[in-house]
Amino acid sequence: MDVYLVRHTAPNVLSDICYGQADVELGSSFNDEFNLLNPKLTHLTDPLVFSSPLQRCLRLAEKTIEHFNFSSLKIDIRLLELNFGDWEMKPWADIPEGLLGEWSDEHVKQAPPNGESYVELHQRASEFLKDLGEHHQSAQALVFTHAGVIRALVSEALKKPLQEASMVEVNYGSVTHIAIDNGVTRLGFVNR
């Protein structure tokens, strides 16, 4: 199975805001970014389509389905971005430096207050990918999700430590390809 992971387009939120699972509005560049994404998906033939429930993914998935006349959409909460808990929608500068520094040093294992760790995000994202490979016979899946999920799945495919996941560049509206073949996961490309 070929799995194409699409990061949502730019949200309407300032770059210094921690927004994680907050359901922020789409940015004004949505239509332009959608038009840049389209040529990257023309080779798909009625893939299974999944999306995070957050509108920045869901609206992109719905518009893509309509544009390409793909079949139904399935929403899966395992595709949500990292839950930043008490930090959601706060400026990064307003998070106490000691707390932020402690989390930054151990972000893979440590969760923000009332949030989740990157290990937890990785577990749910990996479960999604495993279920996809085991329970769907389709040749292609198109998945609208977030940078944290994509980085976790790239780390999984490469068998790299999660500490290295943040080094993977995942731009808004980009596509990453992962192939699953007889239980073996491999990376096709990243950030196209």
N, C-alpha and C positions, 0 to 999 in steps of 0.2 A: 504494500500500500504506500502511495505517495501522499505525504501530509504536508500541506502548505500552510505555514503559520503567518498570519498577517497582523502586524501591529496596527492598532488604531491610528487615525489621523490626529493631528495636533488638537489638543483640547483648548477650551477658552479658560485658561487659568494662567496666572503669572508663573514664571519659571522658578521663582523662589518659594513656591508653595508646595508643601507635602500633600499630595492628593490621593495616592494609593487607590483605595476602594471607594472614594467619594465619587458620586455620579455627576461629574462635571459636564457642562455643555460642550458641544463641538465648537471648534475654532472657526473663524471666518474663512479659513483656507480649505474647508472641507471639500467643496466641489473641485477645486484645482487639484488637491491631493488625490481625490477619487479618480480624476481623469489621468493622473500619472500612474495610478495603480492598475487601471484597466488593461493595458498592454501586457502586464506581467501575468495576467490570468486567462488570456485568450485560449491557451492550449488545454484548459480544463474542460472535461465533458461530463456535465451534471454530477459534480462531486457531492459527497455528504458535506453539509455545511453546519458548523458549530460556532457558537459565539458566547463570550462572556456576557452576562446580563447587563453590564453597564452600557449606557447609551452611546458612549464613544466607540464601542465595538459593535453594538447591536444595530445602530443606524447605518454603519458602514456595511455590515453583513446584509441587511435588508436591501440597501440600494444596489449592492452587487448582485444579489439574487434576482432582483427586478431587471437590472441591466442585461444580465446574461441568461435570464429565464431558467435559472437553476431551480431545483426542487426545494423541498422544505428546509427549514432552519431549526436546529436544536440548540436550546440554551443550556449551558452547563456551568454551574457555579465554580467548578474546579479550575475554570479559566480566568477567574478574577485575579486582579493585581494583588500584590502584597497588602495585607491589612496593617496599616500603620497605627491603628488604635487611637489613643489620645492625641496623636500628632496629626491626624487627618485634618486637612484644610488650614493648618497653621503654617506661618512662614518658618522656614528652616532656622532663621536667625532667632526666632522666639523660643526655640527648644533649648532648654538649659545645656550649655556647652559640655559640662561633665557627662550628662546623660547621653547626649548625642555622640560624644567621643567614645563613650563606653560601648554604645550600640554599634558605631561604625567599626570599631576594632573587632567585634564579635557578631556582626550582623547575620552571619549564617546560622548561628545557634541561638542567639539572643533576640527576643521579640521586643519591639517598642511597648511601652505600657498599654495593656489591654489590646495588643495587636498580635501578630504572628511572626515567627522566625522564618528565615529563608528556607530552612530545612522543611518546615511545614508546607510552605508554598511548593517546594520541590516534590514533596510526597504526593500532594494532590494533583499536581501537573503530570507527574509520572504515572499515577493511577489512571488519569484520563488517557494518556498515550497507550498504556498497556491495554485498557479496555477497548480502545479504538482498534488496535491490532488484533485482538482476540475475538471481538464480537461483530465486526463489520467486514463484509466481503468486498465492499466497493474498492475500486482501484485507486480512488483519489478522495482526499478529505481536505476541505478548506476551513481553516480555523482562525477566527477573529479574536485576538487576545491582546495581551499587554507585554511590555518589554521584560518584566520580571519572569513571567511564565516562559517566554521564548528563550531567555538566557538559561533558565533551569533545564529546559528540554535540550538545548544545544549542549550543555554540560553533560547531560545524561547520554546523549548520542555519542559524544566524544570520550565518555568515561573519564571526564576531568573533574577535579574537586570543585565544589560549589564556590569556594573562595575565589576561584578564577572567573566565575560567571560574569561578574561586573565588567570584565575587560571586553566582553562581546558587544560590539556596536549594533544597536537595533534602532534604526530611524523610524519616525512616524511614516506610516503607509508602506513600510518595507515588507518584503516576503522572504521567509526562510523555509528551506525544504529539508524535510527529514523523511527517510524511507524506512519502512518496516518490512522485513522479509523473513518469514519463518522465525519470528521472535527476535531477530537481530535488527538493531536500530543503527542506522548510519546517517551521517550528515551529508546532504547534497550541496547546499549553499546557504549562506547567511547574508541577510541585509541587502537584498537586491531590490 
